[in-house]
Amino acid sequence: WRVRSNSLSITTDTTASDQRMGWLGDAQVFARTATFNADVHQFFARFTQTMRDSQAADGGYPNYAPSYVVNPQRGGWLAWAAAGVIVPYETYQQYGDTTLIEEHYESMKRFIDGIHEGGKIQGYQYLTNRSGIGDHLSIEPTDTALMYNAIYGYLVGLLAEMADVFGMTEDANHYADLHESIKAEWNTAFVDPETFKTRNVEGVTQHTQTSYALPLHYGMFNDAYRQHAAKHLAHLTKEAGYTITTGFLGTAPMNPALSANGYNDIAYKLIESTEYPSWLYPVINGATSTWERWNSYTHEDGFGG
């Protein structure tokens, strides 16, 4: 229903909202599910062109496409703009469409190079200081820099992989090296080497489901930290009674991160939960599609704002 209701001309965010714009945050999160469940090959090829048409002077993609802004100077929030790399990558993964990547390749390079050449977190050579609204609509907040740099590192890795597909060895090596540099600094900045808990750049602990699930799913933890991070994620999920506290960025990685790291049992308990907040809580309350917010309706408070 999500695909059928929100794939008309552009990929919109929710039929329950009055925005009805092509929000890229929703598109990048949902791209893997959409390409797996339906034939959206041509639809996403067209939407990828729309993202290119809306690309800003600094290489950034907008928060939504079309952007309705003539010649914008700056792109949108990094995690939303990430759709400019993730949507064509997932389309290629599902349908083997190398033509789409070829058409979009220079645009993706402009995006990644713009971040690389932009502002950095003080004391670091590779970590970007780009900001945004973070893990939108999460129940527990997570440090934005932690998440955005994990996503940034992941995107650079995808670009290296796509460059390799076309035999662009120099580009592939460059972006693979950049990915490793971002990953190394990310682990230094955002992981406590003694407790293996995630933290912000000031050293304040960020112990949330998203802070582990997102970088686990995106392959950003060093080998020495990965299983510790997965253990923290499993513990937090059990502690929450197999409910979910994540938002736009941390939700999709939750079950894959648990399953890929040996916690299938917890992943199943999480996805089978009917308590609030969970995926099945809307179902037992009569929903026919995923709500935009976990608290769009609750027994205690009724309908949300």
One Martini backbone bead per residue (centre of mass of N, CA, C, O) as a GRO file, in nm:
protein
  305
    1TRP     BB    1   0.055   0.064  -0.017
    2ARG     BB    2   0.289   0.255  -0.017
    3VAL     BB    3   0.350   0.238  -0.320
    4ARG     BB    4   0.061   0.302  -0.438
    5SER     BB    5   0.027   0.586  -0.272
    6ASN     BB    6   0.355   0.705  -0.339
    7SER     BB    7   0.375   0.652  -0.686
    8LEU     BB    8   0.312   0.961  -0.817
    9SER     BB    9   0.567   1.074  -1.015
   10ILE     BB   10   0.648   1.076  -0.709
   11THR     BB   11   0.800   1.009  -0.394
   12THR     BB   12   0.617   1.016  -0.130
   13ASP     BB   13   0.558   1.006   0.213
   14THR     BB   14   0.234   1.052   0.298
   15THR     BB   15  -0.117   1.019   0.300
   16ALA     BB   16  -0.142   1.176   0.599
   17SER     BB   17  -0.022   1.425   0.454
   18ASP     BB   18   0.008   1.775   0.334
   19GLN     BB   19   0.274   1.776   0.162
   20ARG     BB   20   0.331   1.604  -0.103
   21MET     BB   21   0.643   1.534  -0.130
   22GLY     BB   22   0.978   1.440  -0.239
   23TRP     BB   23   1.107   1.291   0.006
   24LEU     BB   24   1.427   1.157   0.053
   25GLY     BB   25   1.419   1.009   0.323
   26ASP     BB   26   1.200   0.806   0.241
   27ALA     BB   27   1.332   0.694  -0.018
   28GLN     BB   28   1.596   0.572   0.109
   29VAL     BB   29   1.459   0.381   0.316
   30PHE     BB   30   1.252   0.236   0.087
   31ALA     BB   31   1.409   0.125  -0.165
   32ARG     BB   32   1.447  -0.177  -0.103
   33THR     BB   33   1.149  -0.252  -0.067
   34ALA     BB   34   1.039  -0.144  -0.337
   35THR     BB   35   1.226  -0.314  -0.533
   36PHE     BB   36   1.128  -0.593  -0.416
   37ASN     BB   37   0.791  -0.559  -0.434
   38ALA     BB   38   0.836  -0.392  -0.708
   39ASP     BB   39   0.810  -0.229  -1.027
   40VAL     BB   40   1.041   0.063  -1.003
   41HIS     BB   41   1.248   0.122  -1.220
   42GLN     BB   42   1.140   0.366  -1.390
   43PHE     BB   43   1.058   0.542  -1.155
   44PHE     BB   44   1.350   0.574  -1.029
   45ALA     BB   45   1.485   0.684  -1.282
   46ARG     BB   46   1.316   0.942  -1.284
   47PHE     BB   47   1.381   1.038  -0.991
   48THR     BB   48   1.685   1.063  -1.035
   49GLN     BB   49   1.657   1.293  -1.238
   50THR     BB   50   1.519   1.488  -1.040
   51MET     BB   51   1.762   1.509  -0.851
   52ARG     BB   52   1.955   1.630  -1.057
   53ASP     BB   53   1.779   1.885  -1.121
   54SER     BB   54   1.809   1.962  -0.787
   55GLN     BB   55   2.096   2.022  -0.772
   56ALA     BB   56   2.333   2.187  -0.614
   57ALA     BB   57   2.618   2.377  -0.624
   58ASP     BB   58   2.754   2.183  -0.383
   59GLY     BB   59   2.610   1.884  -0.470
   60GLY     BB   60   2.353   1.879  -0.328
   61TYR     BB   61   2.072   1.746  -0.224
   62PRO     BB   62   1.763   1.772  -0.146
   63ASN     BB   63   1.492   1.707   0.060
   64TYR     BB   64   1.329   1.756  -0.211
   65ALA     BB   65   1.182   1.614  -0.522
   66PRO     BB   66   1.128   1.872  -0.621
   67SER     BB   67   1.255   2.189  -0.493
   68TYR     BB   68   1.146   2.482  -0.602
   69VAL     BB   69   1.447   2.589  -0.654
   70VAL     BB   70   1.645   2.823  -0.800
   71ASN     BB   71   1.958   2.766  -0.786
   72PRO     BB   72   2.079   2.624  -0.547
   73GLN     BB   73   2.352   2.631  -0.316
   74ARG     BB   74   2.225   2.418  -0.110
   75GLY     BB   75   2.175   2.141   0.033
   76GLY     BB   76   2.055   1.916   0.234
   77TRP     BB   77   2.023   1.680   0.435
   78LEU     BB   78   2.223   1.416   0.433
   79ALA     BB   79   2.013   1.182   0.492
   80TRP     BB   80   1.834   1.275   0.254
   81ALA     BB   81   2.045   1.307   0.017
   82ALA     BB   82   2.126   0.998   0.008
   83ALA     BB   83   1.930   0.917  -0.224
   84GLY     BB   84   2.134   0.987  -0.462
   85VAL     BB   85   2.269   0.692  -0.396
   86ILE     BB   86   2.066   0.472  -0.292
   87VAL     BB   87   1.855   0.447  -0.517
   88PRO     BB   88   2.043   0.358  -0.753
   89TYR     BB   89   2.170   0.121  -0.602
   90GLU     BB   90   1.909  -0.046  -0.545
   91THR     BB   91   1.825  -0.065  -0.841
   92TYR     BB   92   2.076  -0.217  -0.931
   93GLN     BB   93   2.052  -0.461  -0.736
   94GLN     BB   94   1.767  -0.560  -0.846
   95TYR     BB   95   1.804  -0.501  -1.190
   96GLY     BB   96   2.094  -0.440  -1.320
   97ASP     BB   97   2.120  -0.114  -1.374
   98THR     BB   98   2.388   0.048  -1.521
   99THR     BB   99   2.271   0.295  -1.667
  100LEU     BB  100   2.184   0.459  -1.422
  101ILE     BB  101   2.467   0.496  -1.304
  102GLU     BB  102   2.598   0.629  -1.546
  103GLU     BB  103   2.408   0.882  -1.552
  104HIS     BB  104   2.467   0.942  -1.220
  105TYR     BB  105   2.772   0.952  -1.143
  106GLU     BB  106   2.861   1.255  -1.149
  107SER     BB  107   2.655   1.341  -0.939
  108MET     BB  108   2.764   1.170  -0.703
  109LYS     BB  109   3.046   1.295  -0.699
  110ARG     BB  110   2.958   1.582  -0.632
  111PHE     BB  111   2.836   1.511  -0.361
  112ILE     BB  112   3.081   1.380  -0.218
  113ASP     BB  113   3.290   1.606  -0.277
  114GLY     BB  114   3.134   1.827  -0.124
  115ILE     BB  115   3.169   1.700   0.154
  116HIS     BB  116   3.480   1.664   0.157
  117GLU     BB  117   3.521   1.992   0.102
  118GLY     BB  118   3.394   2.059   0.354
  119GLY     BB  119   3.313   2.068   0.661
  120LYS     BB  120   3.457   1.991   0.982
  121ILE     BB  121   3.532   1.837   1.254
  122GLN     BB  122   3.701   1.918   1.506
  123GLY     BB  123   4.006   1.728   1.469
  124TYR     BB  124   3.916   1.637   1.175
  125GLN     BB  125   3.959   1.528   0.831
  126TYR     BB  126   3.666   1.358   0.750
  127LEU     BB  127   3.446   1.468   0.929
  128THR     BB  128   3.144   1.589   0.906
  129ASN     BB  129   2.934   1.894   0.993
  130ARG     BB  130   2.676   1.808   0.906
  131SER     BB  131   2.329   1.869   0.935
  132GLY     BB  132   2.002   1.810   1.105
  133ILE     BB  133   1.717   1.614   1.222
  134GLY     BB  134   1.791   1.328   1.222
  135ASP     BB  135   1.599   1.096   1.408
  136HIS     BB  136   1.311   1.121   1.304
  137LEU     BB  137   1.066   1.045   1.538
  138SER     BB  138   1.198   0.955   1.779
  139ILE     BB  139   1.208   0.847   2.113
  140GLU     BB  140   1.522   0.839   2.094
  141PRO     BB  141   1.794   1.025   2.088
  142THR     BB  142   2.060   1.090   1.844
  143ASP     BB  143   2.348   1.170   1.736
  144THR     BB  144   2.402   1.326   1.440
  145ALA     BB  145   2.705   1.287   1.375
  146LEU     BB  146   2.710   0.984   1.405
  147MET     BB  147   2.506   0.924   1.177
  148TYR     BB  148   2.607   1.098   0.934
  149ASN     BB  149   2.894   0.960   0.920
  150ALA     BB  150   2.791   0.676   0.867
  151ILE     BB  151   2.646   0.747   0.605
  152TYR     BB  152   2.882   0.871   0.456
  153GLY     BB  153   3.062   0.619   0.455
  154TYR     BB  154   2.859   0.441   0.304
  155LEU     BB  155   2.839   0.609   0.041
  156VAL     BB  156   3.135   0.587  -0.038
  157GLY     BB  157   3.130   0.279  -0.067
  158LEU     BB  158   2.919   0.271  -0.294
  159LEU     BB  159   3.080   0.437  -0.500
  160ALA     BB  160   3.315   0.241  -0.520
  161GLU     BB  161   3.147   0.004  -0.624
  162MET     BB  162   3.034   0.149  -0.881
  163ALA     BB  163   3.309   0.213  -1.009
  164ASP     BB  164   3.395  -0.088  -1.040
  165VAL     BB  165   3.177  -0.176  -1.244
  166PHE     BB  166   3.328   0.030  -1.472
  167GLY     BB  167   3.646   0.027  -1.428
  168MET     BB  168   3.715   0.272  -1.217
  169THR     BB  169   3.990   0.241  -1.051
  170GLU     BB  170   4.069   0.517  -0.940
  171ASP     BB  171   3.799   0.583  -0.807
  172ALA     BB  172   3.765   0.326  -0.639
  173ASN     BB  173   4.023   0.372  -0.467
  174HIS     BB  174   3.960   0.651  -0.358
  175TYR     BB  175   3.683   0.577  -0.214
  176ALA     BB  176   3.793   0.345  -0.045
  177ASP     BB  177   3.996   0.517   0.116
  178LEU     BB  178   3.790   0.720   0.225
  179HIS     BB  179   3.620   0.519   0.377
  180GLU     BB  180   3.846   0.424   0.574
  181SER     BB  181   3.898   0.706   0.698
  182ILE     BB  182   3.616   0.754   0.810
  183LYS     BB  183   3.596   0.497   0.981
  184ALA     BB  184   3.836   0.551   1.167
  185GLU     BB  185   3.727   0.821   1.283
  186TRP     BB  186   3.456   0.719   1.383
  187ASN     BB  187   3.569   0.525   1.601
  188THR     BB  188   3.724   0.741   1.759
  189ALA     BB  189   3.476   0.939   1.813
  190PHE     BB  190   3.210   0.710   1.871
  191VAL     BB  191   3.396   0.505   2.050
  192ASP     BB  192   3.442   0.336   2.341
  193PRO     BB  193   3.722   0.133   2.418
  194GLU     BB  194   3.605   0.021   2.701
  195THR     BB  195   3.271  -0.010   2.661
  196PHE     BB  196   3.163   0.007   2.352
  197LYS     BB  197   3.021   0.268   2.347
  198THR     BB  198   2.852   0.516   2.230
  199ARG     BB  199   2.933   0.860   2.118
  200ASN     BB  200   3.026   1.169   2.121
  201VAL     BB  201   3.275   1.404   2.062
  202GLU     BB  202   3.267   1.470   2.388
  203GLY     BB  203   3.204   1.169   2.531
  204VAL     BB  204   2.901   1.123   2.530
  205THR     BB  205   2.676   0.899   2.574
  206GLN     BB  206   2.509   0.689   2.302
  207HIS     BB  207   2.256   0.467   2.417
  208THR     BB  208   2.109   0.338   2.133
  209GLN     BB  209   1.966   0.175   1.886
  210THR     BB  210   2.071   0.359   1.656
  211SER     BB  211   2.380   0.377   1.741
  212TYR     BB  212   2.401   0.064   1.638
  213ALA     BB  213   2.228  -0.017   1.390
  214LEU     BB  214   2.331   0.174   1.171
  215PRO     BB  215   2.646   0.109   1.175
  216LEU     BB  216   2.612  -0.192   1.141
  217HIS     BB  217   2.458  -0.194   0.865
  218TYR     BB  218   2.702   0.009   0.742
  219GLY     BB  219   2.993  -0.095   0.833
  220MET     BB  220   3.150   0.102   1.075
  221PHE     BB  221   3.262  -0.103   1.253
  222ASN     BB  222   3.501  -0.240   1.387
  223ASP     BB  223   3.584  -0.559   1.444
  224ALA     BB  224   3.636  -0.512   1.760
  225TYR     BB  225   3.324  -0.379   1.796
  226ARG     BB  226   3.079  -0.527   1.668
  227GLN     BB  227   2.981  -0.735   1.889
  228HIS     BB  228   2.941  -0.525   2.108
  229ALA     BB  229   2.725  -0.362   1.960
  230ALA     BB  230   2.523  -0.595   1.928
  231LYS     BB  231   2.490  -0.646   2.231
  232HIS     BB  232   2.375  -0.370   2.299
  233LEU     BB  233   2.130  -0.389   2.113
  234ALA     BB  234   2.003  -0.640   2.239
  235HIS     BB  235   1.976  -0.527   2.526
  236LEU     BB  236   1.798  -0.280   2.460
  237THR     BB  237   1.563  -0.446   2.337
  238LYS     BB  238   1.499  -0.610   2.589
  239GLU     BB  239   1.466  -0.366   2.784
  240ALA     BB  240   1.216  -0.259   2.589
  241GLY     BB  241   1.033  -0.516   2.529
  242TYR     BB  242   1.051  -0.538   2.215
  243THR     BB  243   1.085  -0.245   2.131
  244ILE     BB  244   1.086   0.079   1.960
  245THR     BB  245   1.307   0.398   1.938
  246THR     BB  246   1.315   0.482   1.654
  247GLY     BB  247   1.352   0.640   1.341
  248PHE     BB  248   1.412   0.713   1.018
  249LEU     BB  249   1.718   0.591   1.045
  250GLY     BB  250   1.692   0.333   1.265
  251THR     BB  251   1.469   0.129   1.171
  252ALA     BB  252   1.562  -0.041   0.920
  253PRO     BB  253   1.835  -0.163   1.065
  254MET     BB  254   1.749  -0.340   1.305
  255ASN     BB  255   1.702  -0.638   1.200
  256PRO     BB  256   1.957  -0.672   1.028
  257ALA     BB  257   2.160  -0.622   1.262
  258LEU     BB  258   2.072  -0.859   1.437
  259SER     BB  259   2.090  -1.097   1.233
  260ALA     BB  260   2.394  -1.049   1.129
  261ASN     BB  261   2.484  -1.087   1.466
  262GLY     BB  262   2.313  -1.343   1.608
  263TYR     BB  263   1.987  -1.212   1.665
  264ASN     BB  264   1.718  -1.357   1.564
  265ASP     BB  265   1.537  -1.383   1.815
  266ILE     BB  266   1.510  -1.074   1.861
  267ALA     BB  267   1.407  -0.995   1.585
  268TYR     BB  268   1.139  -1.156   1.608
  269LYS     BB  269   1.030  -1.027   1.867
  270LEU     BB  270   1.021  -0.742   1.751
  271ILE     BB  271   0.831  -0.800   1.491
  272GLU     BB  272   0.598  -0.943   1.689
  273SER     BB  273   0.522  -0.703   1.829
  274THR     BB  274   0.222  -0.524   1.995
  275GLU     BB  275   0.353  -0.308   2.133
  276TYR     BB  276   0.423   0.001   2.252
  277PRO     BB  277   0.643   0.041   2.011
  278SER     BB  278   0.543  -0.104   1.690
  279TRP     BB  279   0.458  -0.258   1.399
  280LEU     BB  280   0.185  -0.410   1.519
  281TYR     BB  281   0.025  -0.188   1.659
  282PRO     BB  282  -0.123  -0.075   1.408
  283VAL     BB  283  -0.261  -0.340   1.321
  284ILE     BB  284  -0.438  -0.386   1.590
  285ASN     BB  285  -0.556  -0.072   1.513
  286GLY     BB  286  -0.635  -0.078   1.181
  287ALA     BB  287  -0.407  -0.054   0.995
  288THR     BB  288  -0.293  -0.033   0.632
  289SER     BB  289  -0.033   0.130   0.723
  290THR     BB  290   0.232   0.306   0.786
  291TRP     BB  291   0.307   0.526   1.003
  292GLU     BB  292   0.474   0.817   1.058
  293ARG     BB  293   0.409   0.765   1.363
  294TRP     BB  294   0.405   0.590   1.648
  295ASN     BB  295   0.181   0.822   1.775
  296SER     BB  296  -0.075   0.852   1.589
  297TYR     BB  297  -0.177   0.616   1.788
  298THR     BB  298  -0.324   0.575   2.118
  299HIS     BB  299  -0.490   0.463   2.384
  300GLU     BB  300  -0.427   0.706   2.575
  301ASP     BB  301  -0.432   0.966   2.337
  302GLY     BB  302  -0.495   0.888   2.065
  303PHE     BB  303  -0.468   1.112   1.837
  304GLY     BB  304  -0.247   1.285   1.689
  305GLY     BB  305  -0.136   1.594   1.552
   0.00000   0.00000   0.00000
